[in-house]
């Protein structure tokens, strides 16, 4: 299912090898993984991303790559979120988007969530988190 989404949006699925080469190996500070304080100072419901001014931001996410709009006006951006897990990002970002009025669908494979599809007219967004050691690389495709 992930491969279908990646190919549908024309995104090259990152492998752990090329993600590490792209983003470096600065995975210092593993102490947040497994933390039971989910939601503490992670979600910033008052901020929007610079790249997508209509999309609420997930705090502590750092832009790493942005591609210009494609032929259907979808913009592709990649963010790095340090010291977290994909499950945590999916859960907390769903809460943030819902509070901002977005309709969110979680896509699952083998009963494990792996992707968010969100819509708030006239915008749509697909969020694909990938675990990279202690960090998450979040691909956002939106218009």
TALIN-V999087 format. One record per helix or strand of 2 or more residues. SS is the DSSP state (alpha for helix, beta for strand). FROM is the first residue (numbers start at 0). LEN is the number of residues. Records with the same first field share a line. If there is no record, write none. Layout:
BEGIN
SS->FROM-LEN, FROM-LEN
END
This chain:
BEGIN
alpha->1-7, 15-8, 29-3, 85-14
beta->42-6, 55-3, 60-7, 74-7, 102-7, 111-9, 122-10, 134-8
END
